Amino acid sequence: MAYDLTMETQSPAESSPDPSVDVSHLPLPPGSSGLPLLGETLAFVRDSGKFIEERRRLHGDVFRSHVLGDPIVFMIGPEANRWIFAGENKYLRNRWHRSARKLLGQQSVAMINGSAHLERRRLLAPHFTYAAMRHFVPRIEALVHRHCEQWLSAAQPFKAVDAVRALVFEVAIVLLMGESRVDAAYMSRLFKQWAAGLFAAVPLDIPFTTFGRGAAAEKEMREYLTPLVAEREKLAEQPPDTLGSLLSARDEHGRPLPRETVLDELQLLLFAGHDTTVTATSNLMMLLARYPEVLERCRQEQQQVAEKGPLTLESLRAMPYLHQVIQEVMRFIPPVAGAFRVTTQDVAYGGYRIPKGWQVSLGIRGTHQRAPWTSPERFDPDRMGPERNEQKPQGVYIPFGGGPRVCVGQHFAMVEMAVVSSLLVRGYQWELVPGQDLSPIPFPIPLPRDGLLVRFSRR
């Protein structure tokens, strides 16, 4: 079923991207700009979910604030999401907050816009199709087995989030750079420090600040990766990994991508393919432990496919309930709470004026946790099944975003999570340590506050 993105139930002045329509008479959305310079950043960073929900109850689904250095309009709901996706490269463009803009490579696909962005996605997309994941499945399976054996021999209990982070990072390295000589443990340490700097509330580039440490880690990562990329540039034929694609790419004049652009892209793809998958996988482990009836159904399904040998794309397709669980995990606790765009002209939405240059927030978490979902507060994988399938209009279920900037690595993420989950359910069991704080860290990504302490054993 197709859905109209023009929102024809509203008049042109209520929701108009047309620059010929005068919106100057419309009011700004309700809300507050907060303190000078800081705005309402501290409250947002302290608990972004609570921040948004309190203001939504006070003002409705559209309200303004000032966070992370910019005026911003928060929009919640499927209609708002469709309006945002339809506006890409028209009346909106992608924009990260200030810390990320300084630490993410300026020539990476996350930073560029318009035709350059579309062309870069065209280059990357063939390496992230579902079919392209076929030869990665056995590699992921081998890595999961090795890491799970390490978890068995680790001192019990341990923090599952840290263990999952190490596994997912190594998988990302294999996808991006193949069987290279990358020191995954060293790179993972730098990556964690750099990623923290991406979400620093204030981008102060001085030692011992979160942003300063992130900037130092980014520089060290780049210095480490540069000779590895230079060595790969000398090959007459590139291996079938993402780095090989970047090095093989040529523009209309036959020129390769500059090395700095290749390094920007590698760092961005490491980030994009890491934190969200760590979050979804860790929360899946937590929820399966908290809902033993769901775990038991997963195990019953796995018994039917476990006798068919090593995992393949075909065997993964034969696990519909496991995929329902993964999808429901990402609805129940979205790996990314939202994303930002910026207006390129004065526009109107919902009867309000949004000035040129203001941020617009895509509300993923707010959309997933309310109607039209039935009892959205319940963890219920059956809602994702073909009998009920509550995924109604476009914009209702958006764990990977949508529109022209939908996550290019979504198929890889789903395959990776399916392989990890399948092997965990088949061969292992984990028990949550009583008394720990399982509430999610509110910002930047929702991981269990105490790191998900588990006792891990073989079934």
N, C-alpha and C positions, 0 to 999 in steps of 0.2 A: 504494500500500500504506500502510495506517495503522499507526502505531507507538504502543504503549502508553506513556504518560508516567508511569504510576504506579510503574513498576519493581517489579512484583509478585514478582519473584524474591527480594526482600529482605524481611525481617520488618519490622513497623511500627517497631520500635525502631531498626533500622538506617538507615532513610531515612524519617523521618516529619515532615510539616509539621503534623500534627494536634496542637493545643495540649493536648488531653486526654491525650496519651501522655507519660508521664514519661521524659525523656531525661537527667535529672540524674546518673544513675549511669554514663553513657557517658563515656569519656575524650575529652579534646581531641585533635584531630589531632596527629600528631608534628610536630616542628619547633622553632624557636627564636624568641624575641622580640627577640634581638639586644641592642644597646646601649640604655641609657635614652634616652628621647625620640626619638633617631634610628632606633632599631630596626635593621633591615637595609636601610635606604633607600639608602645609598651603593652597596652591592653591587648592588642592584636597578637603580638608575639607570645604573650603569657598564655593565652588560650584562644586561638583563632576561632574554634568552633563555638565556644561560649560567647565570644565577641560578636560573631555574626548572628547567632540565634537571638541574643538579647536585643539587638538592634532591629532584627527582622520583626520580632514581636511588637516593638515600639513603633516602627515606621512602615512595615510591610515588606514586600519582596524586592523593592528597589529603594536603596538608600545610599547616602554618600558619607565619606569619611576622608581622612588623610593619614595614610600609613606608608611606612618605608620610603618616605621622602616625596610622595606624590599625592595629589587629590585623586580620589577613586570613587567609582560607583559600583556597589555590589548589586548583582542581579541574581535572583534565585528562581529556578523553575525551567521546565522544558522549553517554553516559548522564548524565554530569554536566551537559552542556549542556542536555539535555532537562529535567532536574530544575530547572535555573535558569530556563529559558524558561517552564516550567509554574508556577513560583512567583511570577511577576510579579504584584504587587498582592495576593498572598496571604500568603506567608511571606518574600517578598523585595520590595525596591523599589530603583529605580535610585539610584545615588549616585556622583558624581564625587569625585575626591580634592580636598584642601583648596584648592589653588591654583585649580583650575577652578571650584570652587564660589564663589570670590570674584570671578572675572573673567567667568564666563558669566552672562548675565542671569538673574535669579531667576525671571522669568516666562516664560522660553523653554521650548519643548517638552522640552528635555533636562533641565530642572530640576524640572518639575512632575510630579506622580504621580496615580494613581487616575483618577477620572472626568474631572478637568481635563485630564490628559494625553490620554486617549482622545478628548475633545472637540476638543482642538487638532489632533490627528492627523487627525480627520475633516475639519477645515477645510483642512488642508494637502494631504491625499492627492489630491484631484482634479487638482492642479497637477503631480503627480509620477507619474501613471500613464504606461504606455508610450505609449498613444495621444496623451496630452497633449504628448509630445515631438515630435510631427509638425512643428509650425511652428517648432521650435527647430533642426531639422536644418540648414536652409539658413543660419541665422545662425551656427551652429557652423562649418559648412563655410567660410563667408566669413572668419571669424576665424582658422581654421587656415591658410588660404591666405595671409592677410596676415602672420601671425606667421612662417610658414615662409619667406616672402620676406625678412623681417627677419633670420632665422637665416642665410640665404644670404649676406647682405651684412655679417654680423657678422665681427669678427676671429676667425680660426680658429686653434686649436680654442677652443671655449667650453663652459661648464658647461650641459649639457642640462637638469639639474634646475631651474636658475634660469629657463631659457627656457620650460620646460613650466609652471613656476609662474606666470609672467606670463600665458601663454595661458589656463590653467585659471581664474585669478582673473577675467579679463575675461569668460570664458564664464559664470561664476557670477554676475557683476554683471548680465549680460543676462537670465539666468533670473529673478533676484530682482527687478530693478528696470527691466527692459526697456531701451529705447534712451534711457536717462537721461543727464544731464550729469555723471555721476560721473567724477572724475579717477582712473582705474584705477591709474596708476602711484603716485600719492600714497597711495591707499587700500591698495595692495598693500604698501607699505613699512610703514605702520602695522599692517596685519594680521600681517605676519611678526613684528613686535616683540611684538604682543599674544599671538599663538599661542605664542611661546616662553614667555611668562609663565604660560600655562595649565598648562604641564608643569614649572614650577619645583618643585624638591624641597622647598623651604621657602618659604612665602608671606610673605616679609618685605617690607612695603610701604615701602621706603626707596629713595632715588635710587641709581642705578647697579647695583642688583641686577636679576637677570633678571625677577623678579616686579614690582619697582618700575617698570621700564621698560615691562613689559606693562600695568600698571595705568594708566600715563600714556598709552600708546597707545590703550587702550580708551576713556579719557575723550576723547581727541582725535577718535577715530573717531565717537563718539556726537555730539560737537559738530558734526562735519562733516555727518553724516547727518540731524540734526534738522531743519534748514531744508528739506532735500530732501523729507523726509516731510511736513512742514507744507505745502509747496507742493502735494504730491499730494493732501492731504486736501481741498483746495479744489475738486478736479475733480468735476463732476456725475456723470461715468461713468468708472470706473477701467479702465485698460488691462489686458489679460489676462496679468498677471505675478503673482508671489507677493506683492509689496507691494500690488498692487491687491486681491488676495484678503484680505489681512490688514486693509486699510482698509475693505473692504466687509462684513466679518464683523459680526454683531450677536448679542448674547446673548439669553436668553429674555425680557428686558425691552426689547429693541430698542436696547440701548446698544452703541456701537462699542468695540473694544479700546482701552484707554488707549495713548497715544502711547509711553509708556515700554515697554509690553509689545511693541508693534510694533518698536521699536528693538532690544529684547532678541532678538526672533525673527530679525530681519534679520542681526544679528551672529552668532547661533548657526548659521543656515543658511549663511552665508558660510564659517564654520569647517567645518561638516559637509560642504559641497560642494566643499571645496578640498583640504585636506591629503591625504585618502585618495586622491583622484583623481590628484593630483600624484604620489603614491607609486606607484600602480598603473601610470600611464602611463610614468613614468621607468623603472621596472623592466621594463616591457614592451619599451622601446627597448633597454635593456641586454641582455635575454635574447634578443631577436631578433638582435642583433649577435653574440652569443656562440653562437647556434645557427643557422648559415646555412641548414641544411636546412629548418628551420621557416620561416625568412624566405622561402625560395624557394617553399615550398608556399603561403604567404600570397599571394605575388605571382602565382602561377599562378591562384589563385582570383580575385584582383582583375582579372586580364585578362578574365575571363568576364563581369564586371559593369561594367567601366569604360566600355564603349561605350554604356551605357544613360543617359548624361547625368548631371545632378547627383544627389547622394545623396538618398535618401528612406528612410522607414522600411521600405518594401518592398524596396529594394535592400540595405539593411542585413541584412534577414532572409535574403537570398540569399548570405550569407557565413558559413556554418556553421563552417568551419575557423578563421576569424578569431575568432569567438566562443569556440571551444574554447581558442584561445591565450590570450585575455583571462581566461577562467575559470581556466586552469592557472597563469597568472601570479599570480593572487590566492590560489591554493592554495599555490603554491611559496613566495611571499613575501607573506603576508597584509598588506594595507595597515594593518590595526589588529591588534596582537598579542593584545589582550584588552579586556575591559570590566569594570566593577565593579558589584556590587549590595551591599545591606546587609540583614542579617536583621532582621525586625520582631518576632521571637519566638525563643525557644530552639528549635532544630531539630536533627534528626539526619540525617546522610548517611554512608553506607558504614560504619556502626557507630561513628561519631564524633559528638560533641556540638559544635554550633556555637552559641555564646551569642548572645543578642539584641544587636544593635548592631555585630556584627562584619562586616567586609567579606567578600564572596565574589567571587573572580575568575573570570570566564568566559575559558577558555583557547582562543582561536582558533588561535594559532600552534601550540600543542602538539597540538591536534586534527588540524590539517592535515598535520602532519609525522610521522605515525606510522600504524600499522595502524588501521582496515582498508584504508587505501590500499596499493596494491601498489607496492613500491619507492618510497616517498614521497620519497626523496632525489633522484630523477630528475625532470628537467623534461621532461614528456611530455604534450603537448596531446591526444594520441590517447586518453588516459584519460577525457577529457571527451566523447568522441564517442558516438554511439548504439550502436556495436558493443560498446564496453567499458563505458562509463558507470559508473565506480566509485563514484558518489555513492549510497551505500547508505542507511542509516537517517537519519532526521532528526537533525540535530546533528553530522553528519560534515563537511559543507561549509557554513561559516557566515561568509564574508567580510563580509557585511552584518549580522551578528548574527542574531537570531531572536526568536520570540515577539512579544508586544505592542510591543516596542521595535525590531523589525527596521527597518533604515534606510529612512526614508520616501523618500529620494532615490536608491534603488538603480537604478531604471529610467533616470533621467537620467544617472547615472554610467556605466551600461553603454552607453547611446546615445552619450554624449560620447566614451568611450574607443574605441568602434567607429568613429566618424567620424574622430577623430584618427589612429587606427591605419591605417584604410583609406587615407587621403590620404597619410600618410607612406610607406606601402609602395608605393603607386602611383607617386608622383612624385619620391621623394627617396631618398638613401642616406646612411648615417652610419657612420663608422668610429670605433671606440673607440681612444683614445690609449693606446699601450702603456705599461706601468709604473705606471699609476694604481691606487689602492686602490679596488676595487669592493665590498669587504665592506660590509655594511649598517651604518649607524649603529644601535646597539641600542635607543635610546630618544630621543624618543617614537615616531618613525615610521621604518621601515627604508628609508632612502635610501642610495645609494652614497656612501661616505665622502668621496670626492674630488669629488663633484658630477656625476659622469658626463661626463668630458671627451670631446667628440666633434669630428670634422671632418665637416661637413655639406655636402652638395652635391646638385645636381639629377641625376636619373637620365638 
